[in-house]
């Protein structure tokens, strides 16, 4: 008996460990993936809307200036960037010809004035009574004597002389000046005068953003590459849609150091929208080309189709996409992180703070 027992024991040892059941092995290997997520509780709140656009500055007062006369520049006290006051001389032309013409016109005016008085005397009016002569008689005498034409010629000569001096119509800065002293002027502009006390900024908004905008609304302007912000107000909204589906908006910006005519800027317009369902931008993902967020219920992620109504730099105001049968309510827990690879029904665990 002792020998048989020993033999049975050796036989059992030689068999080695028994193979596992394949079905049991698969059960041990597979464990459902659990995704760690962060959530926020959905509630209605005031949503700070923000429209962001690119714009271009233009001086609120800007004028291209010309000489009314042509000639050689003999005085040029300004250069590009010069600040000038209203009425300041920007340039002066050689006026010898205009002064000679003015003197000739003065002489002719005096000669015809004497002829005028002679005509009045011939019509029965004494020189002493010239002030009481009826208007129709004065007109007749002025035409017969040439006095009326001489007065017009003298006035024209005065304007020609005045046209040899270019003065600033308002205070500002000189720009686009290309001529030098002793150059001759022609039909081209002499310079541009820019009043940098205030600017207009023009920018475009989408058709869908038309209701967001209104006259008097505050805007903020930041030059590209700059940090300082300048505030202003919308002064006009063009009530038509262009071929690109956009509207043109104009806002007034008080002048400030660092702003230039023609400068490209970033424009932001802020406005509050009450009682919106607000989520961080990270909560909304795209699935099948549609906007989706995930709601947390009972340890699982539920797929909810949504529409983003409004956006700012970090948040969306959303509503349920009822065309897809979606429902979204206050108090729902919305997943805001760890949602990039989620599917409907994915198991999740909320990360503890």
Secondary structure as UniProt FT lines:
FT   HELIX           2..14
FT   HELIX           22..29
FT   STRAND          34..41
FT   STRAND          44..65
FT   STRAND          72..75
FT   TURN            80..81
FT   STRAND          83..84
FT   TURN            86..87
FT   STRAND          89..93
FT   HELIX           96..122
FT   TURN            123..124
FT   HELIX           127..132
FT   HELIX           135..145
FT   HELIX           147..162
FT   TURN            163..164
FT   STRAND          165..167
FT   STRAND          172..175
FT   TURN            181..182
FT   STRAND          191..206
FT   HELIX           207..212
FT   TURN            215..216
FT   STRAND          218..223
FT   TURN            224..225
FT   STRAND          229..237
FT   TURN            243..244
FT   STRAND          246..254
FT   TURN            257..258
FT   TURN            261..262
FT   STRAND          264..280
FT   HELIX           281..283
FT   STRAND          285..287
FT   TURN            288..289
FT   STRAND          290..297
FT   TURN            298..299
FT   STRAND          300..311
FT   STRAND          315..320
FT   HELIX           322..324
FT   TURN            330..331
FT   STRAND          333..337
FT   TURN            340..341
FT   TURN            344..345
FT   STRAND          347..350
//
